[in-house]
Amino acid sequence: MTNLTRNSTRSFSDKQVNLDTLKSIISEAQQAPSWENSQPYHVFLATGDTAAKIRAAHEKNVNNKTKSWTEVVPPQTWTPAADANILDWQYQASNHPESKEFGGLNTTLFNAPAIVYITIKKDASNYVAYDAGAFGYGMLLAAQNHGLGAMPAYGFVRYPEEIHEYFEIPEDEAIFMGIGLGYASEDEINQFRPGRNDLDKILQIKG
Ligand SMILES: Cc1cc2nc3c(=O)[nH]c(=O)nc-3n(C[C@H](O)[C@H](O)[C@H](O)COP(=O)(O)O)c2cc1C
């Protein structure tokens, strides 16, 4: 599935998404490849009132400056090239006409009417992260095929207690990633399309 038009949706409308549509999106993402078809992840889906309560708790946590943490440790260092990409992204984001909205939208979890949490085993190998990442990207593409926007964000998982309040997540699993799903609002921020590296920056070919 080649796709050059997907981008992150940082502002969702209030419109709820039909449960069957959400289940189709997750089920289509299950076509992602994984190590010997291990499919080494679980999915927890918050919708309706539960998603609203999670968004409210999150907003409170951010506004109270509650210390955040994640069950999977984020990268502590980056390569110089990745660092440069991040700086470039920050520059583009801060120069976007709606840049002032970034913080607020992260605080309100982008008003996502549905939130998908992907868990993996706490002691998972990096290959499991590959599989879960492919699954997550599959969900972003499936959402777009259904006319929905999607938002993969660290923000969804940085207060794990918000999620444990509603889901019984097995003790040996870590909340790895959160993806917001819903209909994109008309907000200009949803047009933000950061570019990508020139291909020759990441590719070495020998003929
Ligand atoms: C693991 C991960 C965490 C992310 N966390 C955030 C976040 O907390 N806030 C945010 O605004 N964007 C977040 N993003 C979105 C990225 O900024 C975005 O995917 C990237 O800039 C490329 O833009 P695009 O998705 O619009 O193509 C995250 C993406 C990934 C894959």
The ligand as an ORCA input file, in Angstrom:
! r2SCAN-3c Opt
* xyz 0 1
  C       6.383      7.051     18.479
  C       5.769      8.359     18.060
  C       5.461      9.318     19.023
  C       4.899     10.542     18.654
  N       4.539     11.446     19.611
  C       3.954     12.626     19.257
  C       3.493     13.528     20.259
  O       3.541     13.245     21.480
  N       2.957     14.705     19.860
  C       2.842     15.044     18.529
  O       2.340     16.145     18.233
  N       3.249     14.189     17.554
  C       3.771     12.981     17.893
  N       4.126     12.064     16.925
  C       3.869     12.367     15.505
  C       5.143     12.725     14.746
  O       5.549     14.027     15.079
  C       4.847     12.613     13.243
  O       4.492     11.292     12.932
  C       6.041     13.032     12.399
  O       6.351     14.383     12.622
  C       5.760     12.822     10.914
  O       4.597     13.549     10.553
  P       3.325     12.861      9.901
  O       2.854     11.759     10.814
  O       2.307     13.973      9.824
  O       3.718     12.343      8.561
  C       4.659     10.829     17.275
  C       4.947      9.844     16.306
  C       5.461      8.619     16.691
  C       5.692      7.563     15.631
*
